[in-house]
Amino acid sequence: MAEENKRYSVGYALLPKKQKSFIQDSLLTSTESRGIDMIKIDTSRPLTDQGPFDCILHKLYGDDWRRQLKEFKELNPNAVVLDAPKAIERLHNRISMLHFVSELRIDTDNDTFGIPKQIVIYDKETLFDRKSCEYLKYPVIAKPLVADGSAKSHKMALVFNHDGLNKLNPPIVLQEFVNHGGVIFKVYVVGKYVKCVKRKSLPDGPEEKLIEQAKDGSLSFSQISNLNTPERRDDNKTVLMQMDETELPPHKLMTDIAWGLREAMKINLFNFDVIRDTEKGNRYLVIDINYFPGYSKMPSYESVMTDFFCDLMNGEKGSGCSSTEEATEIANELKRKRGEEPDSSEKEEGVSSV
């Protein structure tokens, strides 16, 4: 039986930008009120000289960091590492990441799921060979093969014809564009918790207005986002209206995919992007998977993460952690100490797997 009122420590090692977005006061208030202390790891010092930590939360890469995590785990076999570097690295390749989706075996009713048609191009010679792309129908989305979270890995383009491939730099993945109503579904996963939200995406195409702008046969995603013609503004209004009217994917299907990926990838913190094929209606395509995404954009991320940490530390929700009623009182006290106005009606939302 877990010791009552025991406090747990979660050490976090994140790049500055990630730390700023994730480690917010609202999260710290939530975790502190439930008996969890979030402690910043000093990456200039050996990890084994710090702590003790019940859990390591990280998004750092490199041989030295992997070695430090390995040494820490050997000295602290009961500590939890979120997540294992070897498992994370499998998501750094945009081809191998989607193999997990293709290998899932899920019973569905009338709906189906899969991945778009895609090929990987490793060199310029193959890129310029028209036969190599015969498998795909234009337009295609060009993405860097490596998906390591760097700025370079996010540079994508919409390519309208073969000439548009000329300025691309392999290795790249060419993924067939599928009309999806200008709406993308982002499915956040935190352990067993699953939350699906709607986001604006590329418009259905190819649109003549976009092709006119693409004088060399392609447009980067940033160029598309920055287009500010009257037609584009009208398109944006249309997409926003479509988003309001768009139904979320079937609840059970998204949960089954999420849980299947979690088990196959051995990763607890990730999200995946899904589109609905407008031509088929009931077919859903997973187009990307990301490790440790921007959870601060997920509704109620503070309570979701806090419950997840409690589950990890105790094995059973509520065992050893403060109850949500106690947590509300503690959270208000923490706010008073910070000079913030306590909310007498504030209650931590219960989290369920959806």
C-alpha positions in Angstrom: 0.0 0.0 0.0 1.4 3.4 -1.0 2.4 5.7 1.9 -0.3 8.3 2.4 0.7 11.9 1.5 4.0 10.8 0.0 5.4 13.3 -2.4 6.8 12.2 -5.8 9.4 13.9 -7.9 9.3 14.2 -11.7 12.5 15.5 -13.2 12.1 17.1 -16.6 14.8 17.7 -19.2 13.4 19.8 -22.1 14.7 22.3 -24.6 13.9 25.9 -23.6 11.1 26.4 -26.1 9.4 23.1 -25.0 9.9 23.9 -21.4 8.3 27.3 -21.8 5.2 25.9 -23.4 4.8 22.8 -21.2 6.0 23.8 -17.7 3.4 26.5 -17.0 2.2 27.8 -13.6 -1.1 26.1 -14.1 0.6 22.7 -14.5 2.8 23.3 -11.5 -0.2 24.2 -9.4 -2.0 21.1 -10.5 0.9 18.7 -9.9 1.9 20.3 -6.5 -1.7 20.0 -5.2 -1.6 16.3 -5.9 1.7 15.6 -4.3 4.0 15.7 -7.3 7.0 18.0 -7.5 8.2 19.0 -11.0 12.0 19.5 -10.8 14.2 20.9 -13.6 17.1 18.7 -14.5 20.4 20.5 -14.8 21.8 19.2 -18.1 25.2 20.6 -17.4 25.6 18.1 -14.5 25.6 14.3 -14.6 22.0 13.0 -14.3 23.1 10.4 -11.7 24.3 13.2 -9.4 20.8 14.7 -9.3 17.5 13.6 -7.8 16.2 11.4 -6.5 13.6 11.2 -9.2 10.6 8.9 -9.3 10.2 9.7 -13.0 12.2 11.3 -15.8 10.3 13.3 -18.4 12.4 14.3 -21.3 12.7 15.3 -24.9 16.4 15.5 -25.5 18.5 13.5 -28.0 22.1 12.4 -28.6 24.4 9.7 -27.5 25.5 11.4 -24.3 21.9 11.8 -23.1 21.1 8.2 -23.9 24.1 7.1 -21.9 23.0 9.2 -19.0 19.5 7.8 -19.0 20.9 4.2 -19.2 23.2 4.8 -16.2 20.3 6.5 -14.2 18.0 3.5 -14.9 20.7 1.1 -13.8 21.0 2.9 -10.5 17.2 3.5 -10.2 15.5 0.4 -11.7 12.1 1.4 -10.2 12.1 4.9 -11.7 10.0 5.6 -14.8 11.6 7.1 -17.9 9.2 8.9 -20.3 9.9 7.6 -22.8 12.6 5.1 -23.8 15.0 6.7 -26.3 15.1 3.6 -28.5 11.3 3.7 -28.8 11.3 7.5 -29.5 13.9 7.1 -32.3 11.5 5.0 -34.3 9.3 8.0 -34.8 12.2 10.0 -36.3 11.7 8.3 -39.6 8.5 9.2 -41.4 8.3 5.9 -43.2 8.9 3.6 -40.3 6.6 5.6 -38.0 3.6 4.8 -40.2 4.5 1.1 -40.4 3.0 0.9 -36.9 -0.3 2.0 -38.4 -0.2 -0.4 -41.3 0.4 -3.3 -38.8 -2.5 -2.5 -36.6 -5.3 -5.1 -36.5 -8.5 -3.4 -35.3 -12.1 -4.6 -35.7 -14.1 -1.7 -37.1 -17.8 -1.4 -38.1 -18.4 0.6 -41.3 -15.2 2.7 -40.9 -11.8 1.9 -42.2 -8.3 3.4 -41.6 -4.9 3.3 -43.1 -2.1 5.6 -44.4 -1.9 7.6 -47.7 0.1 6.3 -50.6 3.7 7.4 -50.2 7.3 6.8 -51.4 10.7 7.7 -50.1 13.3 9.4 -52.3 16.9 9.1 -51.1 18.8 10.9 -53.9 18.4 13.5 -56.7 18.8 11.0 -59.5 15.7 9.1 -58.3 13.9 12.4 -57.7 14.3 13.5 -61.3 13.3 10.1 -62.7 9.6 10.4 -63.6 9.1 6.7 -63.4 9.9 6.7 -59.7 6.8 8.8 -59.0 4.4 7.0 -61.2 2.8 5.3 -58.2 1.6 8.7 -57.0 -1.0 11.1 -58.3 -0.3 14.9 -58.0 -0.5 17.0 -55.9 1.8 15.4 -53.3 3.1 16.6 -50.0 6.9 16.6 -49.7 8.2 16.0 -46.2 11.8 15.5 -44.9 12.4 11.9 -44.1 13.8 12.7 -40.7 11.2 13.9 -38.2 13.3 14.8 -35.2 11.4 17.9 -34.1 14.0 20.3 -35.6 13.0 23.3 -37.7 14.3 21.6 -40.8 12.1 18.5 -40.2 8.9 20.7 -40.3 9.7 22.2 -43.7 7.1 20.8 -46.0 5.7 21.7 -49.4 2.7 21.0 -51.6 4.0 19.9 -55.1 1.6 20.2 -58.1 3.7 18.5 -60.8 7.0 16.8 -61.5 8.8 20.1 -62.1 7.9 21.1 -58.6 10.3 18.4 -57.3 13.4 20.1 -58.7 14.2 22.3 -55.7 13.6 19.6 -53.1 16.5 18.1 -51.2 16.4 14.3 -50.5 16.0 12.3 -48.5 12.3 13.1 -48.6 8.9 11.4 -48.4 6.3 12.1 -51.1 2.8 11.6 -49.7 -0.2 11.7 -52.0 -2.5 14.6 -51.1 -6.0 13.4 -50.2 -9.0 15.8 -50.1 -10.1 16.1 -46.5 -12.4 19.1 -46.3 -9.6 21.4 -45.0 -9.8 19.8 -41.6 -7.3 17.7 -39.7 -7.9 15.8 -36.5 -5.2 15.8 -33.9 -5.4 12.9 -31.5 -3.5 13.4 -28.3 -2.5 10.4 -26.2 -1.3 10.5 -22.6 -1.1 6.9 -21.4 -4.6 5.6 -21.8 -6.1 9.0 -22.1 -7.2 10.0 -25.6 -8.4 13.4 -26.8 -9.3 14.3 -30.4 -9.5 17.9 -31.5 -10.2 19.7 -34.9 -7.7 21.9 -36.6 -7.6 23.9 -39.8 -5.6 22.2 -42.6 -4.7 22.7 -46.3 -7.7 23.3 -48.5 -8.9 20.7 -50.9 -7.1 20.9 -54.2 -5.4 21.4 -56.4 -6.9 24.9 -56.4 -6.3 27.1 -59.4 -5.4 30.0 -57.1 -2.7 27.9 -55.4 -1.3 26.6 -58.7 -1.1 30.1 -60.1 1.1 31.1 -57.1 3.3 28.1 -57.6 5.2 29.3 -60.6 7.9 26.6 -60.1 5.4 23.8 -59.4 5.4 23.8 -55.6 4.5 25.9 -52.6 5.9 25.6 -49.1 3.4 25.3 -46.3 4.6 28.6 -45.0 3.9 30.3 -48.4 0.4 28.8 -48.4 -0.2 30.1 -44.8 1.0 33.6 -45.8 -1.1 34.0 -48.9 -3.4 36.9 -48.2 -5.5 37.4 -51.3 -9.2 38.1 -51.1 -9.9 34.6 -52.4 -7.7 33.0 -49.7 -9.5 35.1 -47.0 -12.8 33.8 -48.3 -11.4 30.3 -48.3 -10.3 30.7 -44.7 -13.8 31.7 -43.7 -15.2 28.7 -45.6 -12.8 26.3 -43.8 -13.7 27.8 -40.4 -17.4 27.2 -41.1 -16.6 23.7 -42.3 -14.7 23.0 -39.1 -17.7 24.0 -37.0 -19.9 21.6 -39.0 -17.3 18.8 -39.2 -18.0 15.8 -37.0 -15.2 14.3 -35.0 -14.1 10.8 -36.1 -15.8 7.8 -34.4 -14.8 7.9 -30.7 -14.1 4.1 -30.5 -12.0 4.0 -33.7 -9.7 6.8 -32.5 -9.3 5.2 -29.1 -8.6 1.8 -30.6 -5.9 3.2 -32.9 -4.4 5.2 -30.0 -4.2 2.2 -27.7 -2.9 0.0 -30.5 -0.1 2.5 -31.3 0.8 2.9 -27.7 1.2 -0.8 -27.2 3.1 -1.3 -30.5 5.4 1.7 -30.1 5.9 1.3 -26.3 5.4 5.1 -26.0 3.0 6.9 -23.6 3.3 10.5 -24.8 2.4 11.2 -28.5 -0.2 12.4 -30.9 -1.1 11.4 -34.4 -2.7 13.4 -37.2 -5.7 12.0 -39.0 -7.7 13.1 -42.0 -11.0 11.9 -43.3 -11.1 11.1 -47.1 -13.9 13.2 -48.4 -14.4 11.0 -51.4 -15.0 7.9 -49.3 -16.4 9.5 -46.2 -15.8 6.6 -43.8 -12.1 6.2 -44.5 -9.5 7.7 -42.1 -5.9 8.2 -42.9 -3.1 8.6 -40.3 -0.5 11.0 -41.9 1.9 11.7 -39.0 2.9 10.7 -35.5 4.7 13.0 -33.1 6.5 12.2 -29.8 5.7 14.5 -26.8 3.6 17.1 -28.8 2.4 20.5 -27.7 0.2 19.4 -24.9 -0.5 22.9 -23.7 -2.8 23.1 -26.8 -4.9 20.2 -25.5 -7.9 21.1 -23.4 -7.3 20.6 -19.6 -3.8 19.3 -20.2 -2.8 20.2 -16.6 -5.3 17.8 -15.0 -4.7 15.1 -17.7 -0.9 15.2 -17.1 -1.3 15.2 -13.3 -3.6 12.2 -13.3 -1.2 10.4 -15.6 1.7 11.1 -13.2 -0.3 9.9 -10.3 -1.2 6.7 -12.1 2.4 6.1 -12.9 3.7 6.7 -9.4 1.0 4.6 -7.6 -0.1 2.1 -10.1 -3.7 2.8 -9.2 -5.4 6.2 -9.4 -5.8 8.0 -6.1 -3.4 5.6 -4.1 -1.1 7.9 -2.3 -2.0 11.0 -4.2 -4.2 13.7 -2.8 -7.9 13.4 -3.8 -9.3 16.0 -6.2 -11.2 17.7 -3.4 -8.0 18.0 -1.3 -6.2 19.1 -4.5 -8.6 22.0 -5.0 -7.9 23.2 -1.5 -4.2 22.9 -1.9 -4.3 24.5 -5.4 -6.1 27.5 -4.0 -3.6 27.8 -1.2 -0.7 27.7 -3.7 -2.4 30.5 -5.6 -2.7 32.6 -2.5 1.0 32.2 -1.8 1.7 33.4 -5.4 -0.6 36.3 -4.9 -3.2 35.0 -7.3 -6.9 35.0 -6.7 -8.2 31.6 -5.5 -11.3 30.3 -7.2 -13.8 28.9 -4.8 -15.7 27.1 -7.6 -12.5 25.6 -9.0 -12.6 21.8 -9.3 -10.2 19.6 -11.1 -11.8 17.9 -14.0 -12.0 14.1 -13.8 -10.1 12.5 -16.7 -11.4 9.5 -18.6 -10.1 7.5 -21.4 -12.3 8.6 -24.4 
